[in-house]
Amino acid sequence: MNKNNSMKNTFLILFFTLFTATISAQDGKKNQKAVIKTTLFCDHCKQCETCGGNFQSNMLKIKGVKMYELDEKNSTITVFYNSQKTNLETIKSGISKMGYDADDVKADVVAYEQLDDCCKKV
């Protein structure tokens, strides 16, 4: 009987260890990072009232986006997001609706036309 209880305890410990490891592994995959290629024609996007303001007011409104970094030099947007609340296509669509390309998703034409001239291709 004592041997049987010992086996049950060992099994329970093993089960909870594997369960905890699985939960931890899933939690690690929840937070994702993506680098999205865009088109930035403005050489001062972060300071520009249109570009900078557009990014500041709209990027974090995309559900699940935690943080973003705009790299004007390389024309990229690095996005940190919760993959349980959003996905990359939703983020790219949100960027498009702001008037900018997002990898293979082209900028929404109406949103692009509303950008300042400095933010458009001349």
C-alpha positions as CSV (number, residue, x, y, z in Angstrom):
1,M,0.0,0.0,0.0
2,N,2.8,2.4,0.8
3,K,4.5,1.6,-2.5
4,N,1.2,2.3,-4.3
5,N,0.9,5.7,-2.6
6,S,4.5,6.5,-3.5
7,M,3.8,5.7,-7.2
8,K,0.7,8.0,-7.1
9,N,2.7,10.8,-5.5
10,T,5.4,10.4,-8.1
11,F,2.8,10.4,-10.9
12,L,1.1,13.5,-9.5
13,I,4.5,15.3,-9.2
14,L,5.4,14.4,-12.8
15,F,1.9,15.5,-14.0
16,F,2.1,18.9,-12.4
17,T,5.7,19.4,-13.5
18,L,4.7,18.7,-17.1
19,F,1.5,20.8,-16.8
20,T,3.5,23.8,-15.4
21,A,6.1,23.4,-18.1
22,T,3.4,23.4,-20.8
23,I,1.7,26.5,-19.4
24,S,5.1,28.3,-19.2
25,A,5.9,27.4,-22.8
26,Q,2.6,28.6,-24.1
27,D,2.9,31.9,-22.2
28,G,6.3,32.4,-23.8
29,K,4.8,32.2,-27.3
30,K,2.0,34.6,-26.4
31,N,4.3,37.7,-26.7
32,Q,5.5,38.1,-30.3
33,K,7.8,40.5,-32.2
34,A,7.4,41.3,-35.9
35,V,9.4,43.6,-38.2
36,I,7.2,45.0,-40.9
37,K,8.6,46.6,-44.0
38,T,6.8,49.9,-44.8
39,T,7.2,52.9,-47.1
40,L,8.2,56.1,-45.3
41,F,8.9,59.0,-47.6
42,C,9.2,61.6,-44.8
43,D,12.7,62.0,-43.3
44,H,11.3,63.1,-40.0
45,C,8.4,60.7,-39.4
46,K,8.7,60.5,-35.6
47,Q,8.5,64.3,-35.3
48,C,6.1,64.9,-38.2
49,E,2.6,65.9,-37.0
50,T,1.0,63.6,-39.5
51,C,3.3,60.6,-39.4
52,G,4.3,60.7,-35.8
53,G,0.8,61.7,-34.6
54,N,-0.8,59.0,-36.8
55,F,1.5,56.3,-35.4
56,Q,1.1,57.5,-31.8
57,S,-2.6,57.7,-31.9
58,N,-3.3,54.5,-33.9
59,M,-0.7,51.8,-33.4
60,L,-1.6,51.1,-29.8
61,K,-5.3,51.1,-30.6
62,I,-4.8,47.9,-32.5
63,K,-6.0,45.3,-30.0
64,G,-3.0,43.3,-28.7
65,V,-0.3,45.6,-29.8
66,K,1.8,46.4,-26.7
67,M,4.6,48.5,-28.2
68,Y,6.1,49.6,-31.5
69,E,9.3,51.1,-32.8
70,L,9.4,53.1,-36.0
71,D,12.8,52.9,-37.8
72,E,12.8,55.7,-40.4
73,K,16.2,54.8,-41.8
74,N,15.2,51.2,-42.7
75,S,11.5,52.0,-43.3
76,T,10.4,49.3,-40.8
77,I,8.0,49.1,-37.9
78,T,8.9,46.6,-35.2
79,V,5.7,45.6,-33.4
80,F,5.5,43.8,-30.1
81,Y,2.1,42.1,-29.6
82,N,0.1,39.5,-27.8
83,S,-0.6,36.7,-30.3
84,Q,-3.6,35.6,-28.2
85,K,-5.3,38.9,-28.8
86,T,-4.3,39.7,-32.4
87,N,-2.3,38.4,-35.4
88,L,0.1,39.8,-37.9
89,E,-2.5,40.2,-40.6
90,T,-4.7,42.4,-38.3
91,I,-1.7,44.5,-37.5
92,K,-0.7,44.9,-41.1
93,S,-4.3,45.9,-42.0
94,G,-4.3,48.5,-39.2
95,I,-1.0,50.0,-40.6
96,S,-2.6,50.0,-44.1
97,K,-5.6,51.9,-42.7
98,M,-3.2,54.6,-41.4
99,G,-2.0,55.1,-45.0
100,Y,1.2,53.1,-45.0
101,D,2.3,49.9,-46.7
102,A,2.8,46.9,-44.4
103,D,4.9,44.2,-46.1
104,D,2.6,42.9,-48.8
105,V,-0.4,44.8,-47.7
106,K,-0.7,48.1,-49.6
107,A,-1.6,51.4,-48.0
108,D,-5.3,52.2,-48.0
109,V,-5.7,54.8,-50.8
110,V,-8.1,57.1,-48.9
111,A,-5.9,57.1,-45.8
112,Y,-2.8,57.7,-47.9
113,E,-4.4,60.7,-49.6
114,Q,-5.0,62.2,-46.1
115,L,-1.3,62.2,-45.2
116,D,0.7,65.5,-45.5
117,D,2.6,66.0,-48.7
118,C,5.9,65.3,-46.9
119,C,4.7,61.8,-46.1
120,K,3.8,60.9,-49.7
121,K,6.1,59.9,-52.6
122,V,6.9,62.9,-54.7
